[in-house]
Amino acid sequence: LVAAAKEILRYLFTSIVLGEPLSYPGDPIPNPQTRFGKWEDKEYKLPVGWKFACDSESQDVSIKIHSTSSSSAILTGESAGRQIWWYDEKSVNGKSTEDGCSFNANRNPNSSDQLLRRLLKESNKAQSVSAIDGGPAKKAAHKAMSFYETLQCSDGHWAGDYGGPMFLLPGLICSLYLTNAPFPPGRKEAMISYLYNHQQLDGGWGTHIECASTMFGTVLSYVSLRLLGEDPEAKQMQAARKFINTYGGALYAPSWAKFWLAVIGVYDWKGINSIPVEMWLLPRWFPIHPGKMWCHCRMVYLPMGYLYGTRFVPSNISNDEILQGLRKELYCGQKYEDIEWDSFRQTCANIDEYSPLNPIMKVAQDVLSVYENFLLPRVALFRRLREAALSFVEEYIAAEDEQTNYVCIGPVNKALNMLSVWAAHQKKQQNGTAVEPCEAFLRHLPRVDDYLWVAEDGMKMQGYNGSQCWDTSFAAQAIVEGDLAKSFPECAKKVYSYLNRTQIASDEKDRERYFRHASKGGWPFSTAAHGWPITDCTSEGLKTVISLHKVPQLIPLEQRISSERLASACDLILSYQNADGGWATYENNRGYRWYEMLNPSEVFGDIMIDYSYVECSSACITALKDFASAVPNHRAAELLQAMQAGGQFLKTIQRADGSWYGSWGNCFTYGTWFGVEGLVAAGEVLKRSEALQRAVNFLLKKQNPNGGWGESYLACVNKDYPAEGAGEFGDEGSGVVQTAWALLALQAAECHDTEAIKRGIDYLIHKQLPSGDWAQEGITGVFNRSCGITYTAYRNVFPLWALCRYASRYEITRH
């Protein structure tokens, strides 16, 4: 209680006395992480037989895979952008492994999409393009685009690996195991290979593929391998148990890992902190309400609340040898029946604690424990409230499933929603009120395909159903800025067609009841079928469409997206703007900074509310500027006011050294690129803007002797530019992606040090491969401060864009 009181005073001091902005992401953390992952030097070769399908073909394949003699699989929603992998046993023909698809985590734990790129290059013939005029950057950009065009999917988007987190696949495996869902051919083996390929020398797994082993990654990966049928006495499994035992056993896993253990019946629910679904019944004006939380947070804890509130336990656990075995294997030899579960509700190994439970949250959890264990069983009113809340939660889960065509907003709630609808159906079966079969569950199964990705390291679960719209929008803007659309017109037209099909046409049904912001006019991160538009994705989509309209004779007038549709995107962007002048991700900020004191996750930072971010704010400012030029008579005064407020917001979250923290990419080069672009669009000019001057000086100071820039994922985790730069997966501290971000920023600011810019361009040209590609380096994405995520497209898109910008602004053709 004393510690909780101190936390309240600290919060009041920083927010009121110091005036720290709500969305300021913070300065360097006091105890920076320094542990690095280490892997065995071993080679793995991907088995032959995996095929890639997209758009309508992907739907045909999924329906064929998931249809049975008694039921036909159902897929709804726009098919553009959908991308899946399937195993074709007929294509093996005696060959065992794929040519050129090898993986060695000791060299680089990041896969490079070798198989996808080979398959697409085989199906897409490069255009025959004559020699071009121009300087070295122009020629390098042209070579890069000649290569990247061959990777474009038939529907116009670019596909790529969006994996990285190691805790996603285990949740899916748990749900599939509990529901007895069939594994299509090849999947189980590919999942096992993926998990073993990322096991580290100490026997553990990281929270994501690059970080050192954690209990989060290790406990869930070990459990997954057991559920997939692996022998607990296998050498790798013994090594994993040794790691788990070193840190006290699964009793010291973080809360999300414990939750999955409870769901599969190998951890008692008494050891899980309350997830009070009754909060959904609170009036919406109430200061703390789950509807005010960040949508990813609330959509994960929604089905968690259902499974916790019903105390779901597998019906056959007493006869399940694997689950009974796990009860013996996870707790350092302690008898399962003798464990004092309530004593371990708040335990977590120190190697996992990025956001340790706040004392205020500990007090709240202790109070809720009294409610769960003493009041709820004894007070009929509380039990009726629990039933009413569970009924709403079940309804809400169904709404989310239908609104997203059973894709769901993300992979964690996908697995949880799928299990929840199955569990609810099982409960109705016991009551004699169920209708066979469970249609909602059957509709979930083919959408599992949307999340699974195959690369040279095996089969993984992605952090979304892909990053299609995001990656494609950036690539197209690079093409236009580099004047490459006339050289690659069919490629540009296919992008336009994809964006035309991907814009969201209407708002969701009953959106206010289910806490949804408006959707009409927006663009998603991935696909229209997913159905959740995002501020920056809408902005990048809008900018891309407008930029393609500017290319002479590319898109006929009668085929263009109408001004009315562009205006609906603009209106949506304006509706997203927060009171602080910035923009968050999916919605307006609804909660308060103090919500973060109630963060229950331990492993993630700043997950409770939707903050305004430099990336989202910059994207919106630049999109509004482009829209104002394209459609000058639509809400002109409001657009100007919004852009000015956005520019002022960007200044409030700029760090003292001139940088911006990147919340969705690694890290300060990324954030600073967005910050600079946003300020320039808001009207700032370098010679009169202190903020731009500080940003440029920051970037120039961080340039490496080889001309490049680089940061590892630890920059995001520690909120500090790493002294080692890009680390072991870069080149003398530099990486091509961070170099490209820095160059885009310096050029946007019209930096006077053209020699520094040229050295950066020379570095990109030097690192380009003869094919026009660049090598895969370190992980470049991040979320929730602490977890890295993969964007294999970034190594092509951003160096291409930096070269295009340089060629159009600095190179002079002499012919």
N, C-alpha and C positions, 0 to 999 in steps of 0.2 A: 504493500500500500504506500509506503514511503517512497519507493522507487517510482511508482505510478504518479504520485504527486509531483515528484521532480520532473518527470517527463512532461506533465501538463505545464509547469512553469517554464521549461525550456522551449516548448512550442509557442507559448504566449510571447516570450522574449524575442525569439527569432522572427515571428510573423508580425508582431505589433511594434515592438521597440526597434528592431533592426529593419523591419519592412521588407523582408526577403520575399520576392515574388512567388506566388503560388506555384508557378511552373518552372522555377529555377531548379535544374537537376542536381545541383550540389557541386561542391569542390572535391578535391582528392580525398578519398576515404582514409581514415586514420590507420587502418591495418591492411595494407595492400596485399593482394594475393601474389604469391611468388612461386607456387608449385606449378610444374609443367608435366604434361602427360608424357609417358615413355612406353614404347611398344616393342615387341619382339620383331627382329628382322626376318620376316618370312613372306613368301610370295604366295598369293592366292590368284587363281585364274577362274574367271566366271564361266560356269557351265554353259554350253551352247543351248539354244532353244527359245530364248526370250525375244518377244516381239513387242513393238510399240504401235499404238493406235491412237488416233485423235479424232475429234469432231464426231460426226455421225457413225463413223466406223467403230469408234470406241464404244458407243452405245450398243451397236449390234453385237460386238464381242462380249460385253458385260451381260447382255440379255441371254446370250447363248450359254455363258458360263454358269449363270445363277438360276436359270430356269430348270425346273424339275418336271417329272411326269405329272405331278399333281398341281403345279402352279407355274405361271409364267412371270419372269422378272419384269418389274415396271420401272421405267426411268422417265422422269418429266423434266421440263426446263430446257433452255437453249443449250445446244450441244457445242457451240463454238468455244474453243479453248479446252475442252475436256481432253485429258491425256491419261492413258492407262498402259500398263504392262501386262502381258499374258504369256503363258508358257505353251509353246507349240511342240508337243512331243513328236509330231510327224516330221519336223524339220531337223531333227538331230542327225539322222543318217550316219550313225557310227562315229561321229565326231564328238569329242568329250568337252572341249573348252573353246571359248570364243577367241579368235585371233586378236591380239593387241588389247585384250581386256584383262589386265593384271592389276593387282592392288597390293601395296605394302605400306601399312600404316606407319612403319618406322621412317619411311621416306617422306610420306605426307598422309595424314589421316583424312584429308579431303579428297573425295573422289572427283574425277574430272569429266564425267559423262562420256567415257570413251565409247560405250556401246551405242548410246543415243546418237552421237555425232557420226559414228560410222554408218548406222542405218539410214540416217537422213541424207548423208552425202551420197549414199548409194542410190537413193530414190530421187534426189534432186540434182539435176545436172547444172553445173555452173554456166552462166551466160558467157558467150564468147564476146569479150570486150576488147576493142582495139587499144593500143597504147594511148595513155593520156598525157596531156601536158600538165606541168605543175612542178612544184618543189618536192622535197623529200617527204614532208608531212602529207601532202595531197596524194602522192603515190602510195604511201603506207596506208592511208585511210582507204584508198581504192582497193588495195590488196586485202585489207581487213574486211571490207564489205563484200568483196568477191567470195571470200571464204564464208562469211556469216550468212550470206544469202542462201547458201546450200543447207543451212541448218533450219531454215524457216519451215514451219509445218504447213500442211495443205490449206488450213483455214486462215493462215496469215499471222499466227502468233509464233513466238519463239518459246520452246519448251526448255526446261532445265531442272536440275536437282535442287529441291528446296528442303533438303533434310538437314541433319546436324544434331538436333537434340536427341539424347539417348533414352529419354523417359517416355517418348510417345508410343513407340511400337509395343512396349510391354503392356500398356493399358489396353490396346487393341487385342493383343494376344489373350489377356485375361478375359475380356468380353467374349471373344470367339470360343475360348475353352469352356466357359460357363454355359454358353448357349448351345454348345455342341454344333456350332456352325461348321460346315464343310470347308476344308482348305482346297482350293483349286490346285491343279497339278503344278508342282515346282515351288510353290510359295513357302511351305514349311521349311524345306531345305535351304532356300535362299535367305529366309529370315535367320535361321541358325548360323549360316555362313556370315551374315552381316554382324551378328552379335559376337561371334568368335573373332572376326577380323578386327574388331575395335576393343577387344580385351587388352588391358595393359600389362606390363611386366609384373606389377605387384598383384595381379589377379583381379583387379577391379575394372570398373568402367567409369568414365566421367559423366557429368550431367549433359555434356555435349562432346562431340568427337575430338576436340582439341584439348579440353581441359583435363587436369589431373583427376585421378579416380576419386569418386565421392560415394557416400552410402546411397544416395539417391539413385545414381546410375547403376551401382553394383547390385544392390538388393533387387531392383526391378529386372535387371538383365539376367541375374541368376534365376529368379522365379520364372521368367519367360522361357529360358532354356529348359527348365524342368517341365513346364507345361507343354513344351514342344517335344518332350520325350527324351531329353538327354539324361544320361546316366549320372547320378550324383557322385559316383566314384571316379568319373573321368578326370584326367589330370587337370584340365582347365577348370572344372567345377570345384575340385578340391582347393585350387588356388583362389577361386572366388570366395569360397567359404572361409578360408584363412583370412582374407581381407576383411570380410564382414565381422568375423570374430574379433579381429584386432581392435575394432571400434565399438565393441560391446554387443554385437549382434543386431538383429533387425529392430530391437527395442530402441535403437538410437538412429534409426532412419528418419528422414524428415516426414512431415505430416502427409504429403501426397503419396509417398511410398507406403506408409502405414495404412492409408485409406484403401489402396488397392489390395494390400494383404488382408484387410478386414473383409473386403468384398469377396475374395476367393475363399474366405473361411480359415485363414491361417494366422489371424490376429484378432483378438477379441474386441468387439465394439466398445467395451468399457475403456479401452486405451485410446479411443479416438475422441478428440474434443468435439463438443456439440456443434452441429450445423443447424441452427434453429430456423426451420422453414416458416415458423410463425411470423417471422419478420416480413414476409410477403403480404401479410394481412394488415400491416400498419398503414395508416393514412399516408398518402404520398407527400404531404407537407412535413411529415415527421423528419427531424434533423438527420437521422440515420435510417436509411431505407436501402435495401439491395438494388432497387431500381435506379438509384443514384450512382451505383458503382460502375466502373469501366465495364463495357459489355463483355469482354473476354472473361473477366473475373466473375461477373454474375452468371454467365452462361456455363461456366465450369461448376460453380458452387450450387447452381440450380439442380442438376441431376445428382450431384453429390448429396445435396440435402434430401432428395427423394430416397436414395439408397440408405443414407444414415437414418432418416426418419422411419423407414420401414424395417431397419436392422436386417437388411438382406443377407442371407446365408445360403450357400448352395445346398440344395435339398439332399444330395447324395454324398455329402462330405464324409460320412462315417465309412462309406464303402469305397472312397476314392484313394487309391494307394499313393498317388502323387501328392495330393493335398495333405494326407496324413504324414507323408514323408517330410514335406516342407515344415510342418509343425515341429518336427524333431531337428531339422537341419539349420534353422534360422536363429536359434536362441542360445548359442554357446553351451549346449548340453543341458540347459534347464528344462525341466518337465513343463510342458505346455500348461497343464492343469495347476501348477504351483505358482505361476507368474502373477504378481500383483499388478494387473493391467492399468489400473487408475494411476499408479505411480509413474507411468511412462507416457502420459498424455502430452507432456511438454518437453520430452527429451529429444535431443537432436545432436548428432556428432558435430564437433566444432569445425570439421573440414567442410561441412555442408552449409553452415550458417552464414549466408550473405546478409540476410535481414533477420537477426535474432528476434524472437518474440519480445515485443515491447512489454514492460511491466504492466501497463494498462490492459493489454490483451490477456496477459496471464491472469489478472484479477477477473476479467470478464469471463474467461474460460472456466475459472474455478466456480464462479457464481452459476454459470450455466450447467456445470456438472451437478450442482445441488438440484437445479431444476430438473435435469434429465433423470437423475437417479432417485430422487426423493419426492419431489412435488408432482411430476408428471404421472407416476404410477398411482398416486394417491388422490389426485384431484380430477374429478370427472370433467370439469370445465376445461382444464388444460388439455385433456385427451381429445375433447371435441374440437378445440382449436387446432391441435396437431392434425387431426383428420381433415379439417377444412383446408388447412394450409397444404397438406399433401395433395388434396384434390386439385387445388389451383396449380401446384407445381406440375402435376401430371398433365394438366391442360396446357400449361406454358411450354412444356417439353414438346407436346404434339404440335403446337403452333410454330415453334422454332424449326421442327422437322419439315413441316409443310412449307414454311416461308423460304427455306433453303433447298427445297427439293431433296431433302434427306441428306444433303451434304453436311450441314451444320456449320457453324461459324469457324470451328477449328478442330484439330485432331483429338484434343482431350475430351471436349464435350461430345464429339462424334462417338467415341467409344462408350462414354457414360450414358448418352442418350439412347444408344442402341441397346445397352444392357437394361436401362430403366424401363423402356417400353416392353422388353421381353419379360422382365420381372413383374411388371404390372399385369401383363397377360397371364403369367403363371399364377398370380394371386387370384385373378378372376376365374381361372380354371378351377382352383381349389374351392371357390365359392359357387361354382356352377353357373357363372354368368359370362364366360368367355365364348367368343365365336372363333372357330378354327378356320384357317390358321391365323397367326398374328400378322395382319397385313402390314402394320407399321414396321415390324422387324424385317419382314421380307423386302420391304422397300429400302431399308437401311443397307442390306447386304451388298447389292451392286454398287452402292456409293462408297463402299470400302475401297473399291478399286481406284477411286479418285485420289486417294491419299498415298497409295503405295508407289514407290519408285524403285527402279532397278538400275544400278550402276555397277561398276567393276568391283565394288565391295559387297554386293549382295542386294537384298530387298530391305528397304527401310520405310518408315512412315514419315511423311513430310510434315512440315510445320503449318501447312495450309493445303488446300487442294491445288497448289501451285502459285507461281508469281507471274502468270502469263501476261495480264494486262499491264502490270507495272514494268516488267522488262521490255515488253514490246513498245510501250509508249516512249521510253527513253531511246530505244534503238531508232525509232522513226524520227524523233527530233534530231538525232545526230545525223541521220541521212539527209534531212532537209537542210540543216545548217551547213553541211559540207557540200551542198549542191550535188548530191549523189542520186537524187530521185530520178533525174533524167537519164542517168546511166543504168539505174535499176528500177525502171518504172513498174514492172510487174510485181516486184517485191513490195514497193510502196503501195500499190493498189490493193494488194492482199492485206496489208496492215489496215488500210482504211476499211475494207470489208469487215475485218475482224472487229474493229472498234464500233462500226455501225451495228453489228450484231450483239455487241457486249454492253452497250449502254442500257441501263435499267429503265424500263418503260413506265413503271407505275409504282405507287406506294404499296406497302404491304397491307393486307387486310387486318383490320383491328389493331393497327400499329400502336395506338396510344395505350391500349390495354396491356400490350406486351412490351412497353417501354422502348419502342423502336422510333428512331428519328425518321424523317421523310427519306425516301429513296429515289423518287422520280428524277431522272436526268443524270443520275450519278454513274460513275464507272467503278467497278470493283477492283480488288487486288488481283483476282484470278478470273472468275467467270461470272456471267450473268445468272447462271443457274444457282450459284452460291448465294447471290442476292443481297449481300451486305456492301453497299458502297462506302468508300472512305474518302476523306477530304482530299488527301494528296493524290490518290488514284483518280478521283474525279477530275482534279486539276490537271494532272499530266495527260489524261485522256482528252480533255478539252483542248489543251495546248497542242496536242498532236494533230487533232482534227483540223484545227485552225491553221496550223503550219502546212499541212498537206493541201489545204484549199489554196494556199499561196503559190503552189508549184504550177506553173503554166501548163494547161492542157492535160493535167494528170487526172483529175476527177471532173467529169462533165457536170454541168450545173444541175441537170435533172437527177443526177445520182447522188448529189451531196446531202449530207445531214443538214436538215433545215435550220434556219436561224431560230425557230421556235424551240427546237431540241437543244440547241446551244444555249439558249436563254434559260431553259429549265436547269441545265447544269450550273449556269451562273447563279440562278436563284438558290439552288441547293447550297452552293459554296457560301453565299452570303448568310444563309440560315445557320450555317455551322459556326460562324464567328463567335468567339467567347467574349465575355465582358472585359477581359484583359487585353483585347485586341488581337489575340492569337487564335490559332485553330488547333483543335485536338484531332483524334483519329476518326472514329465512327460517329461521334455525337458531340453535343455541347458538353462542357464540364458541368456536372450536376451535383457533385459532392464537395467535400472540403478537404484541405490538406491534412487535417487531423485524422481523417479516415485511415491514413497510412500507419497510424499507431495501432490499428487493428488488423494489420496485414498478418494473416495466419500461416503464410507459406514457408517461411524461414529461408527459402532458397532464391526468391526473386525480390527485386526492389521496385517500388512505385507501381504496384498493380491495382490499387484500390479505386482510383478515379481516372478519368480521361483528362490528362494534362494537355495544355497547349505546348506544341513542339516546334522547334525551329524548322524541321523538315516540312511538316504539314503547313505551317504558317507561310513559309517561303513559296511552297508550291501554289498555295491559294492566291497569294499576292501576284505572282507572275501570271497565273491563269486569268485573274481578273483584268490585269493590264492588257493581255493579248485579246481577251474578249471585248474590252472597251474599244480597241482599235477595229475589231472585226464587226461589231454590232454597236455602233456609237450612240444610238438613241435609246438604249435599254438601261434604265436606272443609273444614268451616268454620275449623278451627284453622290449616290450611295456607294458606287464603286470607288470613287475617289476617296471618300471618307473611310471606307473599309481598308483600302490600301495604305492610307496614311496611318491609321490605327495599328495596322499590322506591322508597319515599319517601326513604329515606336515600341511595339511589343518586342520585336527582335532585339532592340537595344537593351531592354531590361534583362534579358537572359544571356547576353554576351558576357563571357568571362573576363576577368581583369587582364588576362594576357592577350585578349583580342579574339580568342577562339569561341566557337560554339560546340557544346557537347552533342555528339550524334547519338540519338537514342535508338536508331534503327539500322545503323551501319557503323563500321569500325573506322574511325570514331570522330576525332576532331577535324581531320581533313574533310570528312563527310559533312559534319555539322556546319563547318565553316563555309564549304561550298554553298550549301543552302542559305546560310545567313547572308552571304555576299549577294547571291542572286536576288534574294528577297529585298534587300536594301536598295539595290540598283533599280529594281522594278518600282520601288516606292519613291524613287526620285533622288536618291543619294548619289553624289558624285565624289570621286576619290579626293580631289584636291580640297573639297569643302567638308568632308565627312570624317570626323575623328573615328567613328566606328569602323568604317571601311579601311582607314589607314592602319588601325590597330590589327584588323584581320589580315591585311596584306603583310604587315611586319611579322605577325605570328607565323604565317606560312613560309615566308622567306627564311626565317630563323630555323625552321625545322627541315629545310631542304638538306639532303645528304650529299656528301662529296661526289657520289656517282650521278647526281642530278635528280634523283627520285625522292619520294616521300614514302613512309611506311609506318603502319601501326598494327599490332596484334590485337586480338580480342581483349587482352588485359587492359588496354586503354579504356574500354567501356566499363569493365569490372571495377577498375581502380579509380576511374574518373581522372586519369592523369596520362599525359603523353608518355609512352614508354621509352626509356633510354635506349633500349635495344631495337626500337622501331618495329619493323615487321617480324622480327625474330627469326627463328630457324627456317621458316617457310617462305622467307623473302630473299632478297639479294643484297647483302651488305646493308641491311636495315630498310631496304626499299621494296615496295610492291607496286605492280603496274596499276592496280585499282586505286590505291590511295594517291599515287602520282597523278593519275587522271583527274581525280577529284580536286586536288590542289591546283592543277593547271586550269581546270574549268573555272575555279574561283578567281585565280589571278587574272585570267583573261577577261572574265566578266567585270572585274573591278577596273580594268584597263591599267594594270600595274605597269609602272614605268621601267621596271627592271626586266627588260626584254631578254637580256642574256640569261637570267635565271629561268625564264619561261622556255627559252630555246634549249637549255640544258635538260630540262624536264622532258621536252618533246624528243630530244635525241635519245634519252633513256628509253622512252617507249618504243622508238624505232629500233633501238639496239636489242630490246627484249622480244620483239616480234619474231615469230617463227617463220620459216620459209613459206608455210602454207597460208600465212595471214592471221593465224590464231596466236594466242598467247598462252603460256603454260599456266596450269592451275596452281595458285599459291595458297596462302592461308585463308581461313574463314573470314568473310567480309561483312556478314550481317549479324545483328544482335537484337535481342528483345528483353525487356524487363531488366535492363542493366547487366545481367549476369550470364545470359545464355546465348552462345553463338549459334548462327544459322547460316546455311549455305545458299549462295547465289552463283551458280556456275556461269550464268550469262554475263555477270559483271565484268569478267576478264576480257570480254569482247566489246560490250556496249560502251563502257566508259573510256577505255583507251581510244576506241574509234571516235567517240565524240570529242575528246580533247584534241585529237589530230585534225578532225574536221574544223573545229573552231579556229585552230591555229592557221590552217591552210586558208581559211576564208578571211582572216583578219591580218595576218602577218606576211604570208608568202606572196610574192609578186611573180607572175608568170612572164617570162621573157622569151617569146617566140615570134 
